[in-house]
Amino acid sequence: MQNAPISLEWLTMFPDLEALESPAKALLAQYARIVEAPIGTVGYREGGACGAYVMRLAGQSRVFKMSSSGREILLYRVNAGETCVITTTCLLGNSNYPASTVVEEAIRDVVIPAPAFNQLMIDSRVFRTFVMTNYGALISDLIVLLDEVAFHTLDARLAKLLLDAGNNNVSRTHQQIADELGTAREVVSRQLKRFEQKGWVAMGRGQVNIQDRAQLLNMANH
């Protein structure tokens, strides 16, 4: 039984696809599906098979790598208007997921089954350009992460994480910060305590309040 076509109004979330060829639009209408998932849903697990290309309409999920000891490091987040680079990698390379993902804010996604994705990559120049442009941008972000992990000290990475929160009240626990930095909670707690003693931050329950952005910025650039 063939799938019933769906509306393509969601394409407005991805301006680069406005020029999609008519056959590509027809294929998307026939095979793409919209799915939703609540906070805490595991989108995929490391080692699992990849069956579809995902385009985020709303919400947020984090993609992370887990060590054999159970320590987690954040690779990146997928927000509205974005795609997942690891999913793209698995589809292009016909490989299993090398990481895992979990929903942090209730999501709404467009899901394109692998056979339809592969056909679009062959037939549609516009879709192919969209996929590879997003893929290249996200690979660049991962290289930045690699640079930070390999060449920057933990205190510099911690300072950058706090500043990147966008405001002076960072609502994250020490464990959440540790997971993003790929280190132990105790290490983060010690470093935050040092920042507090210097007057750069003030710690509250489940949050860190930035007191001196200039000093944190100086630390982040070292």
N, C-alpha and C positions, 0 to 999 in steps of 0.2 A: 504493500500500500504506500502511495506517495504521500509526502508531507503536504499539508495545506499551506499555501503561501501566507506570509505574515507581512505586516506593514513595515516599510523601510524608513519611517519617521526618525528612527534612532540615528540615521546617518548624519543628521545635523550635529551630532556630538563629535563628528570626525570630518571637519571641513575638507581635508585632503581627499576624501572619497566622493565629494560632490560630483566630480567629473567621471564617475564610474560608467563604463560602457553598459549599454542596455542588457546584453547577455549576462554580464556579471551581476547586475541588479536582479535579474530574473532568478539567477542561481541562489543569490543571498535570500531572496524572498521565499524560495522553495525550501532551503535547507537550514538557514540560520534560525536559532531559537533564543528567546529571552528567558533567563533563569534568575532566581533570587535566592539569597542565603543569609541567615542571621549571623550575628557576632558569635565567634567560636567555631564556626564551620571550618573543617579542614578541606581546602580546595583540592590539594593533591599532596601525596607523601613521597619522600625520596625513594627512588627505586620503582615507582609506579609507572604504568604506561600512559602516554599522552594521546588523548583521543580527539582533541578539539582546540581550535584557536579561540582565545577569549579577548573580548573588547569590553572594557569597563565603562558602564553608563553612570553608575553611582556607587558610593561607598569606598571602602579602603581595605586592603589586605596586605599582610607583610610576607615577604619571601625570605626564608632563613635556612641556614645550614646548621645541622646538629652534629657535634663531635661524638666519638664513641663514649666519652665520659658524661655525655648529657649536656654539655655546654653549647649554648646557641649563639650564633652571630647573625645579625641582620644583614641581608644582602641589599634589599631595596624594598620599597612599597609600591603598590599599584593603586592609583587613584582614578577618579572619573576622567574619561578622555584618553586613557592610556591602555597599553597592552602589556603583556608579560614576556620579557625577553627569554626567560628560561623555557616557557611554553613554545615560543617561536623556535628556539634552538632545537628542542626535542622533535618538533614537527619537521624541520628542515633536515635534521640528521637522523630521523627515524630512531631516536634513542629514548631511554627512560628518563624520568625526572631526576636531576642530581641534587635537588633540594626540596623543601616543603613549603606550604603556604597555609595561612590561617586568616580568617576574616576578622578584622578589627572594628569595622563599621559596616553595618548591614549593606550588602552589595546587590547590584542589579547588573547583569552581564549579558552581552550578546555572545552566544556560543556557536561557532562554525565547525561542524564535524570535519575531521581530518580529510576525508575524500573530497569534500567540497572545497576546503582550503587549498589542497593540492591542485585542483582543477583551476581555481581562481589564479593561483600563482603562475600557471601555464598560460591561461587565456587572457588575463587582464593586466595590461601594463600599469594602469592606475593603481590597482590593488597591490601588485608586486612592488611598485615604488613605495607605497604607503608602508607595507610590511618591512621592507629593508631599511627605510629611513628611520622608523621607530626602533628597529633592531640595532642599527648603528648608534643611535643616541643612547640607548640603554647600555650597550656594551661600553661606551665611553664612561658612563656613570660607574660601572663595575670596575673599570680601570682606576678611576679616582679612589674608589673604596680600597682597592688593592694597594694603591700608593699610601693611603692613610694607615692601613694596617701594618704595612711593611716598613715604612720610613718615618712615621710620626710616633711620638711618645704617647702613652696613655693619657697623661694629663692634658696634652694638646688636643687629642681626639675628644676627651670629655668636655673641654671648654668649647670646642666647635659644636658638639651635640647640643649643649645648653643654649648657645647663641642661635643655632638653627631652629630652635623651637618657635622663634618669631615674637615672643613677648618675654617679659621679665618673670612671669610665673610659670614654671615648667612643672606640669602636673604628671609626674612619673615617679614611680617608686625606685629605690636603688636597684632592685632586681630587674626592673624593666630597662633601666639604663645599662646595667651590666649585660643583659641579653643583646642589646643593640651594639654594644662595643665588643662583644665576644669575650668577656672576662667574668671573673667571679664577683658576686655581690659585695663581699668583704673588701675587695680591692677598690671598688667604686666608693664604698662608704668611707674608707680611709682617705681617698683623694678628695672627696667632697668635704670631709672634715678639715683638711688642709686649706681648701679654698675658703671655708667658713672662717678659719682662724686668721686668714689674711684679709677678711672683710669683703671678699669677692661675691660670696653668696650667703644666704641664710636658709637653713633647712627647716621645713615644717613637715607635718604628717602627709606623706604621699606627694610632696612637692618640693621643689627647689626654687628659691626666690633669688634672682640675680640682683646684686647690689652694685657691682662695678663692671659694666660691659667692656670698658676700655681695657682693663687688666685681663679679662677673659679673652678679648680679641688678640691682645699681645701674646698671650699664652698659645692660642689656637694657631698663630702664624709661625710658631717655632717648630 
